[in-house]
């Protein structure tokens, strides 16, 4: 049965961080908002009760909280000419499958990106010139700067209750914080987490090497906090079940904790759950969006008309929705023309792995983002002259795992593989294993892109999204450089066994353990309609009442996690809709 | 009988969806039809909120004021009536005089009302408030919904028995301001004794359900213990400032605690909507009550078997949220330190909350709604008894031990889940 819902002022597709942040802003402005979410309702107290011990097997191993690839997946290939195959297991994509989206199960690293990360093109051209770029690299500014975004970073942190130690406030360096960060107008809402033993060893070693360690800003709340929406958050207990788990302790910022309780009180807000949007509808001239079409959990087709369409789905699905809806020009790799699916990025990870001899690292006391980092080799915080690459990585001692199944395989080289010897080695290894992650930048390349797969279709008969991605030469060079820094610090920490790895040295695979889950781009914002899908307000260049929000708007990835930037750019766009678009619906940027 | 009927005045159904519909309705539904001016209707709307009429006179998921909430008693079911202006099934044919007689004296045009309708408190309502309330009630859109209010067994279904009950226990005196006290305290007394009918739950009843002289000293009803509100620090409100009381009634939470059980609904539906001045008046009234001396028992020794077992269970089950030293989180998770509710002579509420959990209050001032999860499925009767005994005799508290059999009885009485393993 097909049906049509009553028209709304705004329809929002997807109710994760970006969708719920946008819904809060627009309902507060008095608009009637309908959000359509593919997953089911989740509530902090009843869905993740603290009486239930989290289960590593169902959570970390089977990843029950994610949308299963058997329901819907992506196809992957490394380069043009290969046949892409569907991912059968989500290893480094972590799609939410509930109200709250990936914001419910995320690890919680809560970064503002560097000013450089929002204007990489201008910065590189000014400092190094075009010769610094490897062949095929795509580098472009966002059209919005760090200074533009600062008030929105600030607001989002005050919604999330982010914990951390400020490095620069109003241009003044602050002790203990990140000296390289963009200037902030206020400190973090809650204090930084306690350091793990591994974090302490890292901070001491980094300081001896002349670097500048600081606590990684985190969604794990550092103290009781009443957020900007009047919701109360409780301090983190370091239970260690963050990534791939919902937090029932009101201690990890999530849409479920930080926004939805307020949103659900508003009579002008409606959420429609367990309905998957399959198309954005437009007028025949494709100049105006008229709403969306969805499939509900009974298999019926519904239509939600609206004056404004906002898609806030997972990065890859934002791109796919535009391609399925025939909105804007798809990217064509042969000619380099077109924009949808272009400027797709991943993340360049490097690692230092280490074992100590007689440490008690107590890794069971951890959080998803319990880390101490140096940014001395991130962004353009160091001189790249002669290095042959741009970018770098945040290098961090990451104490995010202490669960027994996950730790069972982490033994020093030469350890027995079974029996009593293995048990002894595991007991010792558990207390003596530590890791340093180099979470690296990723810049777009003309041969990295997203398009519709010619072969594989989803359960509704629509083509899957195809990922064509491999690391480029810039990634390989920066990855090795960062790996060597990780190893240098691991040795300085006093570890007896040290190993290093740069993932970019091997072809990209979706199945690499320890890999990043961050993908960006495909529907990027920018200053030029020939190289971006949306203007600086995340407004579609062609369809003025369509806004696609989330990391799909970012033309490059930084040496950080993307969530807080998603929040800030969403708030930036919400303000533009509220203050500019509603008064005068039409293109907010005229060329 | 009457005692049990009075107990049924408690709103035993948690109806999460009600708040939104109530607020929406109250905000937009009122339009003067006949008689009352807009201002009078608006005043009457406020009186209805303060009297919390909606709580009983609306069925879960039903139309506001159309009746149908079942008050379950051991003698049968009393269902709250339809008070919309429908002439057939509501009170659309009533006069203001008939309305006044029902609200203040428990007499509808054709029958005696059971004291589940708190006319024993509403008798204090002033003529002006009754007039305003009637003006507002008249604006409620008619909803045709025939409610069979009396499904009690014989002989309890004989309403004329109430003539005798009223003679014995119904104090018909109107509210008289005490000129020796401030206007604020008098306003508070009027709200507490009349419209908000706090004593319906918080005052100990005699064997027939009439109020005793232990006004606001706390009593057990339907699996809960409505706490002592008298002026003493051990079990009452003596340790709360006026601001603590105001914040609690406004937000459902304050620096000490968070509401639970039926009180959460009272806060969500009624007290959170009161004016700041009225909440301050209520607080001033409670703070003006005479000091009451309660006997504080000596706490059990830490070496007591239950205490030692309870301390271990507390660390495992409770400390993550309530914090290792029991301090809790302000405006969210109750402190267990020197907590008067923990010291209650009767542990019914504590057992209820541990067995079944309780929804967190969701108010405009604090929409967080952090809930206490249920432990009924997880903890055996003796484990719960040990934990509660430990909490009641440590962290500055002192109260009688909770017995395993207390928890077992409560588990049956409130239909809590059984433990899923053995």
Interface residues (C-beta under 8 A of the other chain):
Chain A: X44 X45 X46 X49 X50 X51 X224 X226 X229 X230 X231 X232 X234 X235 X237 X239 X248 X249 X250 X261 X262 X265 X267
Chain B: X19 X20 X23 X24 X253 X317 X320 X321 X329 X330 X331 X332 X333 X357 X359 X360 X362 X364 X365 X366 X367 X368 X369 X370 X371 X373 X374 X375 X377 X378
